[in-house]
Amino acid sequence: ELFSHLWENIRKAFRKPDNIKALVINMADRRINLTTELKEYCEDNEDLLPLLVPGMVYSKVIYKDARMSHQPVNVLMGGKEAAKDIYAVVDGLYEKGVF
């Protein structure tokens, strides 16, 4: 409800259409319960569930390393878990018609 309310206010203020096609949980942290609670909330919410992209982008040092070296994560760590997280999210974005 809060997300929907905030988005509605923002889009009206900027006169933008309601064009959200996907919701990505980003900077997720496995060490805290909030990440799990947010994911469960989105899965249980009938407005957010259709937007929710499978997979999450977890907060990892590798993303900082990629930014610092000016290389994409898939080039820097192609077969590693961090790259697989990104691939899963990108696949979900394709499925939702974002790309």
C-alpha positions as semicolon CSV with decimal commas, in nm:
position;residue;x (nm);y (nm);z (nm)
1;E;0,000;0,000;0,000
2;L;0,279;0,241;0,089
3;F;0,463;0,171;-0,238
4;S;0,145;0,219;-0,441
5;H;0,057;0,537;-0,254
6;L;0,407;0,686;-0,292
7;W;0,425;0,596;-0,659
8;E;0,084;0,750;-0,722
9;N;0,193;1,075;-0,555
10;I;0,522;1,085;-0,744
11;R;0,376;1,015;-1,084
12;K;0,102;1,274;-1,037
13;A;0,353;1,536;-0,921
14;F;0,570;1,475;-1,228
15;R;0,271;1,416;-1,459
16;K;0,396;1,071;-1,560
17;P;0,185;0,775;-1,672
18;D;0,151;0,469;-1,454
19;N;0,402;0,263;-1,648
20;I;0,561;0,037;-1,388
21;K;0,616;-0,303;-1,546
22;A;0,843;-0,464;-1,288
23;L;0,964;-0,445;-0,931
24;V;1,321;-0,554;-0,850
25;I;1,436;-0,610;-0,495
26;N;1,779;-0,454;-0,498
27;M;2,061;-0,429;-0,242
28;A;1,911;-0,726;-0,059
29;D;2,107;-0,853;0,241
30;R;2,087;-1,217;0,350
31;R;2,204;-1,123;0,700
32;I;1,887;-0,936;0,796
33;N;1,524;-1,044;0,813
34;L;1,399;-0,730;0,640
35;T;1,494;-0,867;0,299
36;T;1,293;-1,185;0,354
37;E;1,003;-0,989;0,500
38;L;0,997;-0,750;0,203
39;K;1,003;-1,037;-0,046
40;E;0,722;-1,218;0,140
41;Y;0,519;-0,896;0,160
42;C;0,552;-0,845;-0,216
43;E;0,457;-1,209;-0,284
44;D;0,148;-1,177;-0,061
45;N;0,036;-0,842;-0,207
46;E;-0,199;-0,879;-0,503
47;D;-0,088;-0,545;-0,651
48;L;0,286;-0,610;-0,623
49;L;0,306;-0,982;-0,702
50;P;0,249;-0,941;-1,078
51;L;0,529;-0,683;-1,087
52;L;0,779;-0,875;-0,875
53;V;1,079;-1,001;-1,071
54;P;1,203;-1,346;-0,966
55;G;1,545;-1,326;-0,808
56;M;1,702;-1,044;-0,617
57;V;2,015;-0,835;-0,651
58;Y;2,206;-0,894;-0,330
59;S;2,442;-0,639;-0,183
60;K;2,791;-0,770;-0,255
61;V;3,145;-0,638;-0,263
62;I;3,178;-0,761;-0,622
63;Y;2,944;-0,483;-0,741
64;K;3,175;-0,222;-0,590
65;D;3,474;-0,396;-0,749
66;A;3,297;-0,390;-1,086
67;R;3,226;-0,017;-1,056
68;M;3,583;0,058;-0,951
69;S;3,733;-0,144;-1,238
70;H;3,479;-0,008;-1,492
71;Q;3,380;-0,361;-1,592
72;P;3,039;-0,525;-1,594
73;V;2,983;-0,791;-1,329
74;N;2,938;-1,061;-1,594
75;V;3,283;-0,982;-1,737
76;L;3,453;-0,953;-1,400
77;M;3,289;-1,259;-1,244
78;G;3,112;-1,438;-1,531
79;G;3,025;-1,772;-1,372
80;K;2,996;-1,658;-1,012
81;E;2,685;-1,616;-0,800
82;A;2,679;-1,235;-0,835
83;A;2,660;-1,260;-1,213
84;K;2,393;-1,531;-1,189
85;D;2,183;-1,301;-0,965
86;I;2,202;-1,030;-1,232
87;Y;2,118;-1,275;-1,512
88;A;1,810;-1,394;-1,320
89;V;1,685;-1,039;-1,272
90;V;1,750;-0,944;-1,636
91;D;1,564;-1,257;-1,751
92;G;1,273;-1,156;-1,527
93;L;1,274;-0,805;-1,673
94;Y;1,258;-0,951;-2,025
95;E;0,964;-1,171;-1,920
96;K;0,780;-0,865;-1,787
97;G;0,834;-0,678;-2,114
98;V;1,063;-0,411;-1,971
99;F;1,318;-0,463;-2,249
